[in-house]
Amino acid sequence: MTATVRYTCPHCGSVTSIERPLDLADRSVTKRSQPGWEYAAPDDPLEQREAADGIAFVCGEDGPVTDLEGAPIEGCGRPFYLNFVRYEQGVELEPDPPTYGGPRFDFMG
């Protein structure tokens, strides 16, 4: 069983819809891919999409996009990424950079 899930482009605010299973494990939507993560395309088979680390969208090129009220609009054509929750040896992996806690600064002395 699936449901239509809507994701907002972080570049322009347009909305992309895709069929997803009911047991979602979404972590974040980002402007950049996570280093080392493998992304499926929105038109890949459902099982292949859900086995990946996330889904890579291109705003307006992977199907119709709308505004928040559902009116059709043009997408911006820029990529964005849906990142799933990932586990390694039973431990949840954090995205890089983390999607919470504000900016992260790494100073090397």
Secondary structure as GFF3:
##gff-version 3
##sequence-region A 1 109
A	DSSP	beta_strand	2	8	.	.	.	ID=ss1
A	DSSP	beta_strand	15	21	.	.	.	ID=ss2
A	DSSP	beta_strand	26	30	.	.	.	ID=ss3
A	DSSP	beta_strand	39	40	.	.	.	ID=ss4
A	DSSP	alpha_helix	46	51	.	.	.	ID=ss5
A	DSSP	beta_strand	54	58	.	.	.	ID=ss6
A	DSSP	beta_strand	65	66	.	.	.	ID=ss7
A	DSSP	beta_strand	72	73	.	.	.	ID=ss8
A	DSSP	beta_strand	79	84	.	.	.	ID=ss9
A	DSSP	beta_strand	86	88	.	.	.	ID=ss10
A	DSSP	beta_strand	91	93	.	.	.	ID=ss11
###
